[in-house]
Amino acid sequence: MATDTGREFDGSGLQAGLGLDDPRRLLRGFAGLVGFVVLWYLVSLTQPPIVLPSPVAVAAEFRGQFLSGTMPEALASSIRHWVPGTIAGTGLGVGAGVALAWSGLLDDVTAPLVRVLRPVPPLALIGFAIAWFGLNHAGAAFIIAVGGFWINFYASYGAVEEVSDDLIDVGRTLGVRGDLDMVRSVVLPASLPGILTGIRTGLGRCWMLVIAAEIFSVPGIGREILRASNNLRVDRAIAYILVLSLMYLLVDVAFRAVQRRVLAWQA
């Protein structure tokens, strides 16, 4: 279904994702952030650094790790398995969700398998990742892909199931024939908002799984967090946690801009 809006990208979606389109919203968010940092600082005065370092100490450690090159190297390493793992988990999850929601036969055949595999957490598959792929980026990407798969699967499955039968009848009336044509021309455009919401959620989930994926000594941000925690370097651990948060923020803002653009035809 063609959805050309006839507009060129003007950055409005990116501004909205950052909150720049609403100064009051931006101000409230900034005030909340400042309030959190102030509260963090005040509480840190009552605790030893090994329990809760101050924001100043964390900022100094962040700067030191960045300038030493350790942090950029760890981030680049994490991206090397986050990207393929996220792409694989998202693509397979969306494809499987759409296919099973549309085909009753596929749904019936795979339902027992889905119910058996769904409760298995990605951490439980670390042994399989090591045996199948080794201690490398491929094994870490596998763990990330598994976690991203199920979020996208159920989001896509639910979005397709919510497509109105009346809409499908209208498609048939207009001459849409065959399952593939119906899915491409009617079902996917109608379910796209739900699918994109699932993808957005999955992107954040995959960043969370970076730590789990690196628990078996694959280099990256997660391994640095685990090392810092084992050495009671709480300031360093928080610094690397902030890196994960910043990466998620950048990806989320960029995806929200794309999402607004793709769904502009709904306005």
N, C-alpha and C positions, 0 to 999 in steps of 0.2 A: 504494500500500500504506500503510494508516494506521499511524502509529507514535507515537501519543499516549502520552507517558510518564506523564501525569497529575500532573506536577510543575511548579511555577512556577519561573521563573528566580530563582536565589538567589545568583548571582554566583560560584558555585564554579568555573565554567569560566574566568572571568576571573582568579580567584585562582590556579588551576592554571597558566594561561598566564604569569603573572608569577612563578610559583614560590613563591607565598605559602602553598600548601598543604603545603609541605615545608620547614621552617626550615633543615634541614641543606643542602638544595639551594640555598636562597637565600644562606646564609652562604658556601658554596663559590663561588658565582657572584660574590658581592661581593668575596671574597678574591682571586679571579682578576682582577677589574677593577682593584682597588687595586694588585695586583702589576704589572699591565700599565702603569698610570700611573707607578708608581715607576720601572720599567725605562725607560720613555719619558723620564722626567725625567733619569735618570742618563746615558743615551746623549746627550741633548740638551746636557749639559754639555761633551761632547767635540766638538760640532759647532757651526759658526756658525749663527745663526738663519735664514739664507737657505737652509740645507740641512735643518735640523730644529729648529724652534722648540720651546720648552719647553711643557708643559701649561699653565703659568701664562700664558704669552704668548698661547696659543690661547684660553684662557678669557677673557682681557682683550679680545681681538679679537672673540670671540663676543658678549660683553656690549656692546661698542661698536657692532657691526653691528645688534644687536637693538634697542638703545635709539635708534639713529638712524632706525629704521623701514625700513632697506634690507632687512634679513633677512626680517621679516614680509611685506613687499611681494613679495620674490622668491619666498617660499614660497607665497603666495597665487596668484601667477602660475603656478608649476609645478603646483599643484593643479588649476588651470583646464584644463590639458590632460592631467594624469595621470588624473583621474577619468574623463572620456569615453573616453580611449584604453584604459584598463584595462577599463572596462565593455564596450566594443566588442570588444576582443581576447578577453576571457574568454567573453563570450556567443557570439561566432561560433566560437571555438575549441572550446568544449564542444559546441555544436550540431553542428558539422561532424564532430567526433570520434565522437559517438554515432551520427550518421546513417550515416557511412561504415563504422563497425565493425559496425553491425547489417545494413546492406544490402550484400550481395555485389555487386549490380549497380552501385551508386554507387561502391563501392570500386574495382571494375575500371575504370570509366570515368574516374575522377579520379586513379588511381594514377600515371600518367605525369606529370600536372600537379603533383601533390604532390611527386614526386621532383625535378622541375625547380626548383620554387619554394623548397623547404625549405632548400637550402644558401645561399640569398641572405640576407646579413645585413641587418638594418634600416638600418645606416649606408649601404649601397649604394643605398637608396631615397630618400636625402635629396633628390636632384635631382628625383625624381618628386613628392615631397611639396611642394617649392617650386613646381613647374610646375602641379600640380593644385590646391593649396590656398593657396599664397603663404607669405610669412614671417609666420605667425600661429599661434595656438593650434591651429587645425585641422590644420595641417601637422605640428606636434609631436605631436598626439594620434594622427595616422596612424602615425608611427614607433613610438610606444609600443604601439599596437594590433597592429601586425605582430609585434613581439617577443613580446607576450603571447599572440597567437593560437597559435603553434606549440607552446608549452609545454602549453597547455590542450588543444589538438587531440590530441597524442600521449598525454597522460595520460588523457583521456576515451576515446580509441580503445583503449588498452591495458586500461583498466578494464572496458569493455564486452566486449572479447574474452575476458576472464578469467571472465565469468559462466558458471557451470556449465550444461551442457546438461541435466543432471538437474533443475536448478531451473526451467528453461524448460518441461520436460516436466511438472513438478508444476503449473506455472501453467496449462498447457493442460488438464490433468486437472481442475483446479478451475474450468474454464470460461472462461479468458481467451482471447479470440479476436481476431485481427487484429493487425497489427504495432504500431499506435499503442497499443492497450491493453496489449500485451505489454511494450513499452518503458516505458510509464508505470507499470504495476503491478508488473513483475518486474525488468526490466533496470536501470532507473534506481536503485531502492532497493538492488539488489545491487552496483551499480558506484559508488554514491555515495562510499564512502571514498576510492577512487582518484581520482575526479573532484575531490573537495574538496582532496586533497593536491596535485593539479595546479594548482588555483586558488590555493592558498596559495603554491606556488612561483612562480606567475605574478605574484602581487602584488609579491614582492620583485624579480623580473626587471623589472617595469615601472618600479619606482623606480630601478633601475640605468640604465634607458634614458632617464631624464629628462635626463641629461647629453648623450647622443647626440641626443636630440630638440631640444635647445636649442643645438646646435653651430652652427646657421645664424642666430644672433642673436635667437632667440625669448627674451623675458625670462623669468627664473626662476633657480632654484638652480644649475642646470647652467651657465648663462651666467656667473653670479658666480664659480663655480669656475674656469671657463676664463679669465675676466678676471684673477683673482687669480694663476693660474698664469703667464699671459703677463707679468704685472708682477712675477713672482718674490715675490709675497706668500704665502709658504707657510703662514703662520699663518692668513691669511684663507681660503685654500683648504681647510685642515683644518677650520676652523670651519664652513664650509658643507657639507663632507662629513659632519660630525657631525649637521647638520640632516637630511640624507638618512637617516643611520643611525637617528636618533631617530624619524623619520616611519615608516620601515619597522618599527621595533620596536613602535610604537603600533598600526599596522595589523595586524601579525602577532599581537600579543597579543589584539587584538579578534577577529580571525578565528579564532584557536584557541579562544576562548571560544564563538563561534558554532558551530564545528565540533564541539566536545564536546557542545553542546546538541543539534545536529541528529542526531548519531550516538549519543545516549544510549540509544536502543533496542537497541544492540548489546551493552550491558553485561549 
